């Protein structure tokens, strides 16, 4: 009885039934096309786009071994830039000379050595004051950043007044040196 009712319903609405069957077949066909062709193709295009974007940004597409080799060579180059501890006095002299070249007056310099754990390095916390014109202080900081030695500027404090052209700079930096032996 139910089959008879279904058949009568189909005969009465034949065009709608055929239209629904066609829509179902199109839907199934599009799903198969999408899952077998479009999705893998899209994944491939996304990978190519990502690789091109990396290359455009100045990077390179490399495997893990190449990245490891590059990292190892970068670490070796970094370690070469760390001067031995005996050159600490030379570094302080370069700081004084750089300040003098920028027409700055140097105040007292304090330093405190601290060994770096698990490395044959010593970190000197260096604090000092300089005073002079603002442009000279900016130039001095830029010169410190260009030093070949590995140093990190930890803290900068500027003091000045509206009536004077002179600015006081209190600089705290950490310089790294290699322990010998």
C-alpha positions in Angstrom: 0.0 0.0 0.0 2.8 2.4 0.8 4.5 1.7 -2.5 1.3 2.3 -4.3 1.0 5.7 -2.6 4.6 6.6 -3.5 4.1 5.6 -7.1 1.0 7.7 -7.3 2.8 10.6 -5.7 5.7 10.3 -8.2 3.3 10.1 -11.2 1.4 13.2 -10.0 4.6 15.2 -9.4 6.8 13.7 -12.1 8.5 16.9 -13.1 9.4 17.9 -9.6 10.6 14.3 -8.8 12.9 14.3 -11.9 14.1 17.8 -11.0 15.0 16.6 -7.5 16.8 13.5 -8.8 18.8 15.7 -11.2 19.8 18.0 -8.4 20.8 15.1 -6.2 22.9 13.6 -9.1 24.6 17.0 -9.7 25.3 17.4 -6.0 26.9 13.9 -5.9 28.9 14.7 -9.0 30.2 18.0 -7.7 31.1 16.4 -4.4 33.2 13.7 -6.1 34.8 16.3 -8.4 35.6 18.5 -5.4 37.0 15.8 -3.2 39.1 14.0 -5.9 40.4 16.9 -7.9 39.8 20.4 -6.4 40.9 19.7 -2.8 44.3 18.2 -3.8 44.8 20.9 -6.4 44.0 23.6 -3.8 46.5 22.1 -1.3 49.2 22.1 -4.0 48.5 25.7 -4.9 48.6 26.7 -1.3 51.9 25.1 -0.8 53.3 26.8 -3.9 52.0 30.1 -2.8 53.5 29.6 0.7 56.9 28.7 -0.9 56.8 31.8 -3.2 55.8 34.0 -0.3 58.8 32.7 1.8 61.2 33.3 -1.1 59.8 36.8 -1.7 60.3 37.6 2.0 64.0 36.8 1.6 63.9 33.3 3.1 64.5 30.1 1.3 62.8 26.8 1.1 65.1 24.3 2.7 65.0 20.9 4.3 65.8 20.3 7.9 69.5 19.3 7.2 70.1 22.6 5.4 68.5 24.6 8.2 70.7 22.7 10.7 73.9 23.4 8.6 73.0 27.1 8.4 72.3 27.3 12.1 75.6 25.6 12.9 77.5 28.0 10.7 75.6 31.0 12.2 76.5 29.9 15.7 80.2 29.5 14.7 80.2 33.0 13.2 78.5 34.4 16.3 81.1 32.7 18.6 83.9 34.3 16.6 82.4 37.7 17.3 82.8 37.2 21.0 86.2 38.6 22.0 88.3 37.1 24.8 88.1 38.4 28.3 91.5 40.1 28.0 90.0 42.6 25.5 87.6 44.0 28.1 89.8 47.0 28.7 90.0 47.6 25.0 86.2 47.5 24.8 85.9 50.1 27.6 88.4 52.2 25.7 86.3 52.0 22.5 83.3 53.1 24.5 85.2 56.2 25.8 86.6 56.9 22.3 83.1 56.6 20.7 81.7 59.0 23.3 84.5 61.5 22.7 84.1 61.2 18.9 80.5 62.2 19.4 81.5 65.2 21.6 80.0 63.7 24.7 81.4 64.0 28.3 81.8 60.6 30.0 81.0 60.2 33.7 81.8 57.3 35.9 81.7 53.7 34.5 80.8 50.8 36.7 80.9 47.2 35.7 80.2 43.8 37.3 81.3 40.5 35.8 79.0 37.5 35.9 79.8 34.1 34.5 77.2 32.6 32.0 76.1 29.2 33.1 76.8 26.2 30.8 78.9 28.4 28.5 82.5 29.6 28.6 81.4 33.2 28.6 81.4 36.1 31.1 78.8 38.8 30.9 79.9 42.3 32.1 77.1 44.5 33.2 78.3 48.0 32.4 76.7 51.2 33.5 77.8 54.7 32.7 76.7 58.2 32.2 77.4 60.6 29.3 76.2 64.1 28.6 75.9 66.2 25.5 73.5 67.3 22.8 70.6 65.0 22.0 71.8 64.4 18.4 75.3 63.4 19.7 73.7 60.9 22.1 71.6 59.4 19.3 74.7 59.0 17.2 76.6 57.4 20.2 73.9 54.8 20.7 73.9 54.0 17.0 77.7 53.6 17.2 77.4 51.2 20.1 74.9 49.1 18.2 77.5 48.8 15.3 80.3 47.5 17.6 81.6 44.2 16.5 81.5 42.9 20.1 78.4 41.2 21.3 76.6 43.6 23.6 73.0 44.2 24.6 71.6 47.6 25.6 69.5 46.8 28.7 68.3 50.2 29.8 68.5 53.8 28.6 67.5 56.8 30.7 67.6 60.3 29.4 67.4 63.5 31.5 67.3 67.0 30.2 65.8 70.4 30.8 63.9 72.8 28.5 66.4 75.6 29.2 69.6 73.7 28.5 70.7 72.0 25.3 72.5 69.3 27.2 71.0 65.9 27.8 72.2 63.3 30.3 72.2 59.7 29.3 72.4 56.8 31.8 73.1 53.6 29.8 73.1 50.1 31.1 74.5 47.4 28.8 75.7 43.9 29.0 78.8 42.9 27.0 79.8 39.2 26.5 83.4 37.9 26.5 84.9 34.5 26.1 86.7 32.9 29.0 90.1 31.6 28.0 91.4 28.2 28.9 
